[in-house]
Amino acid sequence: MRQPSLTARRVAAATVGLVLAAGAAACGPEDNDAKASGGDSTPHKGGTLTVLNANPTQDFDPARLYTSGGGNVPSLVFRTLTTRNRENGAAGAEVVPDLATDTGRPNKDATVWTYTLKKGLTYEDGTAITSADIKYGIERSFAPELSGGAPYLRDWLVGAADYQGPYKDKKGLSAIETPDARTIVFHLNKPEGEFPYLATQTQFTPVPKAKDTGTKYEEHPVSSGPYKVVSNQNDGERIVLERNTHWSAATDAERKAYPDRIDVRSGLDSSVINQRLSASQGADAAAVTTDTNLGPAELAKVSGDKELAARVGTGHFGYTNYIAFNPTVKPFDNPKVRQAISYAVDRSSVVNAAGGSALAEPATTFLPNQKSFGYEPYDLFPAGKAGNAAKAKELLAQAGYKNGLTVTLTHSNAKDFETSPEIATAIQDALKKADITVKLQGLEENDYSDKIHNVKTEPGFFLAHWGADWPSGGPFLAPIFDGRQIVKDGANFNTGLLNDKSVNAEIDAINKLTDLDAAAKRWGALDKKIGEQALTVPLFHPVYKRLYGKDIKNVVISDWTGVLDISQVAVK
């Protein structure tokens, strides 16, 4: 998902997403006791599930969706070569087969990946799904008129950089071969051990060429999943799904598909969503949300009510809020100034500004504190609970600022409890104790985004956040710290403008690994190595709290998407 607010580059969810768009949540088993819904806890088929969301699932076309931002609704209609394991917490951060028989078979250097489709796969009209359909689905995602999806394939596939899609180039991508109806082979520019993660993206959804209607395909995409689209109003504002009778659970070990019908209603105010879920009247008793969290005030109310508290899913999505430095701007070109600020930060006050410890956890590492990312605990500039002003002053004096200094912190005016005024003010107050005067520059969301992601306008000191496209250190560290990903004439995410040959080389070395556990350890070590340069100050990892209706059963929220998994939910 990357930067959640930037839907053109990373849509999240969380937001699975990014993102955001990407607000996200994951919870452990203690939060998912189906008995909390009352009565028989055994999930049964039938009924209608209502989804109450703030953000509509726009561009409901597998080519255009950014998976981490699409939440769970697209995965009910679009199956892919691989998918996420539909389990609670850390177990849900694993990649598993979906349309394919396995997660992929790499050659020796992971530059060629081969997949075999399961037998008996069909679309909603009963016709067979073939490897050629997956190849075509990927190719149409390159068409300019269907842009918006994840950009990796353009970078990873041989000869794909300038491909314009099948509408303009009938020859297609030679980097994707389909030697028979059940086999598909991908040829990559460089080793990519995490290709099985990429194969979960919606661009890997099969699309029958004969049914492709171009930009109108989103109105009725052909389903390969357990549900089909029967209505899509106002570009995702209301989407109604009903059972795909040609879907076979025998070929799909991940999606439970309990409800008969799913009614997705979007464009709602977040407070209205939480009020309706809290009241749980009528259809709302069998309702969930995939994008709306409880705020601090709402959480306080819910926590004081046993019945409501039992209907809250809790957890963590791979996401970090941090201070970013631009070392080409004085005084942040001096590492000791960056280190001084790192020591001066009061993470307790920042956590309080983000809604309190129930909604945020202090962070001293850039990688989220989850195993799949390769999390290695470290605290290179220990600030304690309230900031280490004395150490900060010492470093400032060494940097030539024994009388302190004045800096400007750029932030967003959006009330998101992430890069917003509350967080900026907490930092301002803490740094004042270290003789650092902080002037605040608040910008409207679009202006803020444009400013911080343009190399020519990037400020020296600003608030930022990042979410992962999949649960690994790769899509977390590479976009922010790989010098080859610095974009001079577009949206740049390498905020520290780091171009360290040893870092770049280690990223390449880890990408060659197909043992994802071994890769995770290397990502954790690299995180610590980069952290020594003090190009960022990790502040906190968000914790998400989401209500669900009283008749909802079988709540599953994984560390991959962080959203309640609709494919597992049953209604009373």
C-alpha positions as CSV (number, residue, x, y, z in Angstrom):
1,M,0.0,0.0,0.0
2,R,2.8,2.3,0.7
3,Q,1.7,5.9,1.4
4,P,-2.0,5.5,2.0
5,S,-3.1,8.9,0.8
6,L,-1.5,8.5,-2.6
7,T,-4.0,6.4,-4.5
8,A,-2.2,6.9,-7.8
9,R,0.9,5.1,-6.4
10,R,-0.2,3.2,-3.3
11,V,-3.8,2.7,-2.3
12,A,-4.4,1.4,1.1
13,A,-6.5,0.2,3.4
14,A,-4.5,-0.3,4.4
15,T,-6.0,1.7,2.7
16,V,-4.3,-2.5,2.6
17,G,-3.2,0.2,2.7
18,L,-1.8,2.1,2.3
19,V,-4.4,2.8,3.1
20,L,-4.4,3.7,3.5
21,A,-7.4,4.3,2.2
22,A,-5.4,2.3,4.5
23,G,-6.4,2.2,8.0
24,A,-5.8,-1.4,9.0
25,A,-6.2,-3.8,11.8
26,A,-5.3,-7.3,12.8
27,C,-6.2,-9.2,15.8
28,G,-5.3,-12.3,17.8
29,P,-7.6,-15.1,18.8
30,E,-8.6,-13.4,22.0
31,D,-10.4,-10.8,20.1
32,N,-12.2,-13.2,17.8
33,D,-14.3,-15.4,20.0
34,A,-17.3,-16.0,17.9
35,K,-19.3,-16.7,21.0
36,A,-19.2,-13.0,21.7
37,S,-21.9,-12.7,19.1
38,G,-24.2,-14.6,21.3
39,G,-26.0,-18.0,21.0
40,D,-24.6,-20.8,18.7
41,S,-21.1,-19.8,17.7
42,T,-21.0,-22.3,14.8
43,P,-20.9,-20.4,11.5
44,H,-23.7,-21.3,9.0
45,K,-24.4,-20.5,5.4
46,G,-27.1,-18.1,4.5
47,G,-28.3,-14.5,5.2
48,T,-27.1,-11.1,4.0
49,L,-23.9,-9.5,5.2
50,T,-23.9,-5.7,5.1
51,V,-20.7,-3.8,4.8
52,L,-20.7,-0.1,6.0
53,N,-17.7,1.8,4.6
54,A,-16.5,5.4,4.3
55,N,-14.6,4.9,1.1
56,P,-16.2,3.4,-2.0
57,T,-14.4,0.6,-3.9
58,Q,-13.9,2.6,-7.0
59,D,-12.8,1.2,-10.4
60,F,-14.0,-2.3,-9.6
61,D,-11.7,-3.8,-12.2
62,P,-8.9,-6.2,-11.3
63,A,-6.5,-4.2,-13.5
64,R,-7.2,-1.0,-11.7
65,L,-7.5,-2.0,-8.1
66,Y,-4.6,-1.7,-5.7
67,T,-5.1,-4.8,-3.6
68,S,-4.1,-3.5,-0.3
69,G,-6.5,-0.6,-0.7
70,G,-9.4,-2.7,-2.1
71,G,-9.9,-4.5,1.2
72,N,-11.7,-7.8,1.2
73,V,-14.5,-7.1,-1.2
74,P,-12.5,-7.6,-4.4
75,S,-11.2,-10.9,-3.2
76,L,-14.7,-12.3,-3.1
77,V,-15.0,-11.8,-6.9
78,F,-11.4,-12.0,-8.1
79,R,-9.2,-15.0,-7.4
80,T,-5.5,-14.8,-8.1
81,L,-2.6,-17.2,-8.5
82,T,-1.8,-17.0,-4.8
83,T,-3.6,-15.4,-1.9
84,R,-3.1,-14.6,1.8
85,N,-3.7,-17.3,4.4
86,R,-7.1,-16.5,5.9
87,E,-6.1,-16.9,9.5
88,N,-5.9,-14.6,12.6
89,G,-2.8,-12.6,13.3
90,A,0.7,-13.7,12.3
91,A,-0.5,-16.9,10.6
92,G,-2.5,-14.7,8.2
93,A,0.7,-13.1,7.0
94,E,1.6,-16.2,5.0
95,V,1.1,-16.6,1.2
96,V,-0.8,-19.7,0.0
97,P,-2.0,-21.1,-3.3
98,D,-5.3,-19.8,-4.8
99,L,-5.9,-20.6,-8.5
100,A,-2.5,-22.3,-8.6
101,T,-1.5,-25.6,-7.1
102,D,1.4,-24.1,-5.2
103,T,3.0,-20.7,-4.5
104,G,5.2,-20.9,-7.5
105,R,8.3,-22.9,-8.7
106,P,11.3,-20.6,-9.2
107,N,14.4,-21.5,-11.3
108,K,17.8,-21.4,-9.5
109,D,18.2,-17.6,-9.4
110,A,14.4,-16.7,-9.0
111,T,14.3,-15.0,-12.4
112,V,11.7,-17.5,-13.8
113,W,8.6,-18.5,-12.0
114,T,6.2,-21.3,-13.1
115,Y,2.7,-21.9,-12.0
116,T,0.2,-24.7,-12.7
117,L,-3.5,-24.0,-12.4
118,K,-5.8,-26.3,-10.4
119,K,-8.2,-28.5,-12.3
120,G,-11.9,-27.6,-12.4
121,L,-11.6,-23.8,-12.2
122,T,-14.5,-22.0,-13.8
123,Y,-16.0,-18.5,-14.2
124,E,-19.5,-17.5,-13.1
125,D,-20.8,-18.6,-16.5
126,G,-19.3,-22.1,-16.1
127,T,-16.6,-21.7,-18.7
128,A,-13.1,-22.9,-17.9
129,I,-10.4,-20.6,-16.5
130,T,-7.2,-20.9,-18.5
131,S,-3.6,-19.7,-18.1
132,A,-4.1,-17.5,-21.2
133,D,-6.9,-15.7,-19.3
134,I,-4.4,-14.8,-16.5
135,K,-1.8,-13.7,-19.0
136,Y,-4.5,-11.5,-20.7
137,G,-5.7,-10.1,-17.4
138,I,-2.1,-9.0,-16.6
139,E,-1.6,-7.5,-20.0
140,R,-4.7,-5.4,-19.9
141,S,-3.5,-3.9,-16.6
142,F,-0.7,-2.2,-18.6
143,A,-3.3,-0.3,-20.7
144,P,-3.1,3.5,-19.8
145,E,-6.9,3.7,-19.6
146,L,-6.9,0.9,-16.9
147,S,-4.1,2.4,-14.7
148,G,-4.1,2.4,-11.0
149,G,-2.9,-1.0,-10.0
150,A,0.4,-2.0,-8.5
151,P,3.4,-1.0,-10.6
152,Y,5.7,-3.9,-9.9
153,L,5.0,-5.9,-13.0
154,R,6.1,-3.1,-15.3
155,D,9.4,-3.1,-13.4
156,W,9.8,-6.8,-12.9
157,L,8.8,-8.5,-16.2
158,V,11.3,-8.6,-19.1
159,G,10.5,-6.1,-21.8
160,A,7.5,-4.7,-20.0
161,A,8.7,-1.2,-19.2
162,D,7.1,0.4,-22.3
163,Y,4.3,-2.0,-23.0
164,Q,0.9,-0.3,-23.5
165,G,-1.5,-3.2,-23.1
166,P,-3.4,-5.4,-25.5
167,Y,-5.6,-2.8,-26.9
168,K,-2.7,-1.1,-28.6
169,D,-0.2,-3.9,-28.8
170,K,-1.8,-7.2,-29.9
171,K,1.4,-9.2,-29.6
172,G,1.3,-9.2,-25.8
173,L,4.0,-9.7,-23.3
174,S,6.6,-12.3,-24.4
175,A,7.8,-12.4,-20.8
176,I,4.6,-14.4,-19.9
177,E,4.4,-17.8,-21.5
178,T,1.4,-20.2,-21.5
179,P,2.6,-23.5,-23.0
180,D,-0.7,-25.1,-22.2
181,A,-4.1,-24.2,-20.6
182,R,-2.9,-24.9,-17.1
183,T,0.7,-23.6,-17.1
184,I,1.9,-20.0,-17.0
185,V,5.6,-18.9,-16.8
186,F,7.0,-15.5,-15.9
187,H,10.4,-14.2,-17.0
188,L,11.8,-11.5,-14.7
189,N,14.5,-8.8,-15.2
190,K,16.2,-9.7,-11.9
191,P,15.8,-12.2,-9.1
192,E,12.6,-11.7,-7.1
193,G,12.2,-14.2,-4.3
194,E,8.9,-12.5,-3.2
195,F,7.1,-13.1,-6.5
196,P,4.5,-15.3,-4.7
197,Y,3.5,-12.2,-2.7
198,L,3.1,-10.2,-5.9
199,A,1.0,-13.0,-7.4
200,T,-1.7,-12.1,-4.8
201,Q,-2.3,-8.7,-6.5
202,T,-5.6,-8.4,-8.4
203,Q,-3.7,-7.9,-11.7
204,F,-3.2,-11.7,-11.6
205,T,-7.0,-12.3,-11.9
206,P,-8.1,-14.2,-15.0
207,V,-10.1,-12.1,-17.5
208,P,-11.8,-13.8,-20.5
209,K,-10.7,-11.8,-23.5
210,A,-14.1,-12.3,-25.2
211,K,-15.9,-10.7,-22.2
212,D,-13.5,-7.7,-21.8
213,T,-15.4,-4.4,-22.3
214,G,-12.4,-2.2,-21.5
215,T,-13.2,0.7,-19.2
216,K,-16.8,-0.6,-18.7
217,Y,-15.6,-4.0,-17.5
218,E,-15.8,-2.7,-13.9
219,E,-19.6,-2.6,-14.2
220,H,-19.8,-6.4,-14.5
221,P,-16.4,-8.1,-14.2
222,V,-16.6,-11.8,-14.8
223,S,-16.2,-13.6,-11.4
224,S,-13.7,-16.3,-10.6
225,G,-14.6,-16.2,-6.9
226,P,-17.5,-17.3,-4.7
227,Y,-19.6,-14.2,-5.5
228,K,-20.6,-12.3,-8.6
229,V,-21.5,-8.6,-9.0
230,V,-25.2,-8.1,-9.6
231,S,-25.1,-4.3,-9.1
232,N,-22.5,-1.6,-8.9
233,Q,-23.9,1.9,-8.4
234,N,-22.1,5.2,-8.6
235,D,-18.6,3.7,-9.1
236,G,-18.5,1.5,-6.0
237,E,-20.8,3.5,-3.7
238,R,-23.1,0.5,-3.5
239,I,-22.0,-2.9,-4.7
240,V,-24.3,-5.9,-4.3
241,L,-22.9,-9.4,-4.6
242,E,-24.7,-12.7,-4.8
243,R,-23.4,-16.3,-4.9
244,N,-21.5,-17.5,-8.0
245,T,-23.1,-20.9,-8.4
246,H,-20.1,-22.1,-10.5
247,W,-17.6,-21.5,-7.8
248,S,-16.4,-24.7,-6.2
249,A,-15.2,-24.8,-2.6
250,A,-13.2,-27.9,-3.6
251,T,-10.8,-25.6,-5.5
252,D,-10.7,-22.8,-2.9
253,A,-9.4,-23.7,0.6
254,E,-9.4,-20.1,1.7
255,R,-12.8,-18.4,1.2
256,K,-15.6,-19.8,3.4
257,A,-18.4,-17.7,1.6
258,Y,-21.1,-18.2,4.3
259,P,-23.5,-15.3,3.4
260,D,-25.8,-15.7,0.4
261,R,-25.7,-12.0,-0.3
262,I,-23.3,-9.2,0.4
263,D,-24.5,-5.5,0.3
264,V,-21.6,-3.0,0.4
265,R,-22.7,0.5,1.2
266,S,-20.0,3.3,1.0
267,G,-19.6,7.0,1.2
268,L,-20.8,7.1,4.9
269,D,-19.5,9.3,7.6
270,S,-17.2,7.4,9.9
271,S,-19.2,8.5,13.0
272,V,-22.4,7.3,11.4
273,I,-20.8,3.9,10.6
274,N,-19.8,3.4,14.2
275,Q,-23.1,4.6,15.5
276,R,-24.9,2.1,13.3
277,L,-22.6,-0.8,14.2
278,S,-23.0,0.1,17.9
279,A,-26.8,0.2,17.7
280,S,-26.9,-3.0,15.6
281,Q,-30.5,-2.5,14.6
282,G,-32.2,-4.3,11.7
283,A,-29.8,-5.1,8.9
284,D,-27.0,-3.4,10.8
285,A,-26.9,-6.3,13.3
286,A,-25.3,-8.3,10.5
287,A,-22.9,-5.6,9.4
288,V,-19.2,-5.0,9.4
289,T,-16.8,-2.3,8.2
290,T,-13.5,-2.8,6.4
291,D,-12.2,0.8,6.6
292,T,-13.5,2.6,9.7
293,N,-11.8,2.6,13.0
294,L,-13.0,3.7,16.4
295,G,-11.6,7.1,17.4
296,P,-10.4,7.9,20.9
297,A,-13.7,9.2,22.1
298,E,-15.7,6.4,20.6
299,L,-13.3,3.8,22.0
300,A,-13.7,5.3,25.5
301,K,-17.5,4.8,25.2
302,V,-17.2,1.3,23.8
303,S,-14.7,0.2,26.4
304,G,-17.2,1.0,29.2
305,D,-19.9,-1.3,27.7
306,K,-19.2,-5.0,28.0
307,E,-21.5,-5.9,25.1
308,L,-19.9,-3.4,22.8
309,A,-16.4,-4.2,23.9
310,A,-17.0,-7.9,23.0
311,R,-17.7,-6.7,19.4
312,V,-14.4,-5.0,18.7
313,G,-11.6,-6.5,16.6
314,T,-8.2,-5.3,17.5
315,G,-4.7,-5.6,16.0
316,H,-1.9,-4.3,13.9
317,F,-1.2,-3.8,10.2
318,G,2.3,-3.4,8.9
319,Y,2.5,0.4,9.1
320,T,4.8,3.0,10.6
321,N,4.4,6.7,11.3
322,Y,7.6,8.6,11.4
323,I,9.5,11.8,11.2
324,A,11.4,12.2,7.9
325,F,14.5,14.2,7.3
326,N,15.8,15.6,4.0
327,P,19.6,15.7,4.5
328,T,20.1,18.1,1.6
329,V,18.4,20.8,3.7
330,K,20.3,22.5,6.5
331,P,20.7,21.8,9.4
332,F,19.5,18.3,8.7
333,D,22.6,17.6,6.6
334,N,24.4,17.3,9.9
335,P,23.8,13.7,11.4
336,K,24.2,15.0,14.9
337,V,21.2,17.3,14.5
338,R,19.1,14.4,13.2
339,Q,20.4,12.3,16.2
340,A,19.6,15.1,18.6
341,I,16.0,15.2,17.4
342,S,15.8,11.4,17.7
343,Y,16.8,11.6,21.3
344,A,14.5,14.6,22.1
345,V,11.3,13.0,20.8
346,D,8.8,12.1,23.6
347,R,7.0,9.1,22.2
348,S,4.6,8.9,25.1
349,S,3.2,12.3,24.2
350,V,3.1,11.3,20.5
351,V,1.2,8.1,21.4
352,N,-1.3,10.2,23.4
353,A,-1.7,12.6,20.5
354,A,-2.5,9.6,18.3
355,G,-5.3,8.5,20.6
356,G,-3.6,6.8,23.4
357,S,-1.9,3.4,24.0
358,A,-5.0,1.6,22.9
359,L,-4.7,3.0,19.4
360,A,-0.9,3.4,19.0
361,E,2.3,1.6,20.1
362,P,5.6,3.5,20.3
363,A,8.1,2.6,17.6
364,T,11.9,2.7,17.6
365,T,12.4,0.6,14.5
366,F,11.3,1.5,10.9
367,L,10.0,-2.0,10.2
368,P,6.7,-2.9,12.0
369,N,7.1,-5.2,15.0
370,Q,5.9,-8.3,13.3
371,K,7.8,-11.5,12.4
372,S,6.9,-11.5,8.7
373,F,8.7,-8.2,8.2
374,G,11.9,-9.5,9.9
375,Y,11.4,-7.2,12.9
376,E,14.6,-6.9,14.9
377,P,14.2,-4.9,18.1
378,Y,16.6,-1.9,18.4
379,D,16.6,1.6,19.9
380,L,19.7,3.4,18.5
381,F,18.8,6.7,20.1
382,P,17.1,5.8,23.3
383,A,14.8,8.7,24.3
384,G,13.1,6.9,27.2
385,K,9.5,7.5,27.9
386,A,9.6,11.3,27.9
387,G,12.6,12.1,25.6
388,N,16.2,12.6,26.5
389,A,16.6,16.4,26.3
390,A,20.1,16.4,27.9
391,K,21.5,14.0,25.3
392,A,19.9,16.1,22.6
393,K,21.5,19.3,23.9
394,E,24.9,17.6,24.0
395,L,24.6,16.5,20.4
396,L,23.4,20.0,19.3
397,A,26.4,21.6,21.0
398,Q,28.7,19.1,19.1
399,A,26.9,20.1,15.9
400,G,27.6,23.8,16.6
401,Y,24.2,24.8,18.1
402,K,25.1,25.1,21.8
403,N,22.4,27.8,22.0
404,G,19.7,25.7,20.3
405,L,18.2,26.1,16.9
406,T,14.9,26.8,15.1
407,V,13.4,24.5,12.5
408,T,10.2,24.1,10.6
409,L,8.1,20.9,10.8
410,T,5.7,20.3,7.9
411,H,2.6,18.3,8.5
412,S,-0.9,17.7,7.1
413,N,-4.0,19.4,8.4
414,A,-6.0,16.2,7.9
415,K,-7.5,15.0,11.1
416,D,-5.9,11.5,10.8
417,F,-4.0,11.2,14.1
418,E,-1.0,10.3,12.0
419,T,0.6,13.3,10.2
420,S,-1.9,15.8,11.7
421,P,-1.6,18.9,13.9
422,E,-1.9,16.8,17.1
423,I,1.2,14.8,16.4
424,A,3.1,17.8,15.2
425,T,2.3,19.8,18.4
426,A,3.5,16.9,20.6
427,I,6.8,16.9,18.8
428,Q,7.0,20.7,19.0
429,D,6.5,20.5,22.8
430,A,9.1,17.8,23.3
431,L,11.8,19.4,21.2
432,K,11.4,22.7,23.1
433,K,12.8,21.0,26.2
434,A,16.0,20.4,24.2
435,D,16.2,24.0,23.1
436,I,14.9,23.2,19.6
437,T,12.2,25.7,18.6
438,V,9.8,24.1,16.1
439,K,7.7,26.2,13.8
440,L,4.7,24.3,12.4
441,Q,3.8,24.4,8.7
442,G,0.4,22.8,8.3
443,L,-0.8,22.1,4.7
444,E,-4.0,20.8,3.2
445,E,-3.8,17.1,2.4
446,N,-3.2,17.4,-1.4
447,D,-0.7,20.2,-0.9
448,Y,1.1,18.3,1.8
449,S,1.3,15.2,-0.3
450,D,2.6,17.0,-3.4
451,K,5.2,18.9,-1.4
452,I,6.8,16.0,0.5
453,H,6.9,13.7,-2.5
454,N,8.6,16.0,-4.9
455,V,12.4,16.1,-4.8
456,K,12.4,19.7,-5.7
457,T,10.1,20.8,-2.9
458,E,10.6,18.3,-0.2
459,P,11.1,20.0,3.2
460,G,13.9,19.2,5.5
461,F,11.7,18.1,8.4
462,F,8.2,16.6,8.1
463,L,5.8,13.9,9.2
464,A,5.3,10.8,7.0
465,H,3.9,7.3,7.1
466,W,4.3,4.0,5.2
467,G,2.4,0.8,4.9
468,A,3.4,-2.5,3.2
469,D,2.0,-3.9,0.0
470,W,2.6,-7.3,1.5
471,P,3.9,-8.5,4.8
472,S,7.7,-8.4,4.2
473,G,10.6,-6.0,4.7
474,G,11.0,-5.7,0.9
475,P,8.1,-3.4,0.0
476,F,8.7,-1.6,3.3
477,L,12.4,-0.7,3.0
478,A,13.2,-0.6,-0.7
479,P,10.8,2.2,-1.7
480,I,12.1,4.4,1.1
481,F,15.8,3.6,1.1
482,D,16.8,2.1,-2.3
483,G,18.7,4.9,-4.1
484,R,17.7,3.5,-7.5
485,Q,14.1,4.3,-6.6
486,I,14.6,8.0,-6.2
487,V,12.2,9.7,-8.6
488,K,13.4,13.1,-9.7
489,D,10.4,14.0,-11.9
490,G,7.5,12.3,-10.2
491,A,6.3,11.0,-6.9
492,N,9.3,10.2,-4.8
493,F,9.2,8.1,-1.6
494,N,12.9,7.9,-0.7
495,T,12.5,10.8,1.6
496,G,16.1,10.7,2.9
497,L,17.4,10.6,-0.7
498,L,19.6,7.7,0.4
499,N,21.7,6.2,-2.3
500,D,24.1,3.9,-0.4
501,K,25.7,1.2,-2.6
502,S,25.9,-1.2,0.3
503,V,22.2,-0.8,1.1
504,N,21.3,-1.2,-2.6
505,A,23.4,-4.3,-2.9
506,E,21.9,-5.9,0.2
507,I,18.4,-5.2,-1.1
508,D,19.4,-7.1,-4.3
509,A,20.9,-9.9,-2.3
510,I,17.8,-10.4,-0.2
511,N,15.6,-10.3,-3.2
512,K,17.3,-13.4,-4.5
513,L,16.2,-15.4,-1.6
514,T,13.2,-17.7,-2.0
515,D,13.4,-18.8,1.6
516,L,11.1,-16.0,3.0
517,D,12.1,-16.7,6.7
518,A,15.8,-16.3,5.8
519,A,14.9,-13.1,3.9
520,A,13.0,-11.7,6.8
521,K,16.1,-12.0,9.1
522,R,18.1,-10.1,6.5
523,W,15.5,-7.4,6.2
524,G,15.6,-6.9,10.0
525,A,19.4,-6.5,10.0
526,L,19.2,-4.1,7.1
527,D,16.6,-2.0,9.0
528,K,19.0,-1.6,11.9
529,K,21.9,-0.7,9.6
530,I,19.9,2.0,7.8
531,G,18.6,3.3,11.2
532,E,22.1,4.2,12.2
533,Q,22.0,7.0,9.7
534,A,19.1,8.7,11.5
535,L,17.2,9.5,8.3
536,T,13.9,8.9,10.0
537,V,12.6,8.9,13.6
538,P,10.1,6.1,14.0
539,L,7.2,7.3,16.1
540,F,4.5,4.7,16.4
541,H,2.7,1.8,14.9
542,P,-1.1,2.2,14.8
543,V,-3.4,-0.1,16.6
544,Y,-6.9,-0.5,15.1
545,K,-10.2,-1.1,16.8
546,R,-13.2,-1.9,14.7
547,L,-16.8,-2.7,15.7
548,Y,-18.9,-5.3,14.1
549,G,-22.6,-6.1,14.4
550,K,-24.1,-8.3,17.1
551,D,-25.1,-11.1,14.6
552,I,-21.6,-11.4,13.1
553,K,-19.8,-14.7,13.6
554,N,-16.4,-16.1,12.7
555,V,-14.4,-12.9,12.9
556,V,-10.9,-13.3,11.3
557,I,-8.5,-10.4,11.1
558,S,-5.0,-11.1,9.8
559,D,-1.7,-9.3,10.0
560,W,-1.7,-9.1,6.2
561,T,-4.6,-6.9,5.4
562,G,-5.6,-5.7,8.9
563,V,-9.2,-5.7,7.9
564,L,-12.0,-8.1,9.0
565,D,-12.0,-10.8,6.4
566,I,-15.4,-10.9,4.7
567,S,-14.6,-14.3,3.1
568,Q,-14.7,-15.8,6.6
569,V,-17.7,-14.0,8.2
570,A,-21.0,-15.6,8.8
571,V,-24.2,-14.0,9.9
572,K,-26.7,-15.2,12.5
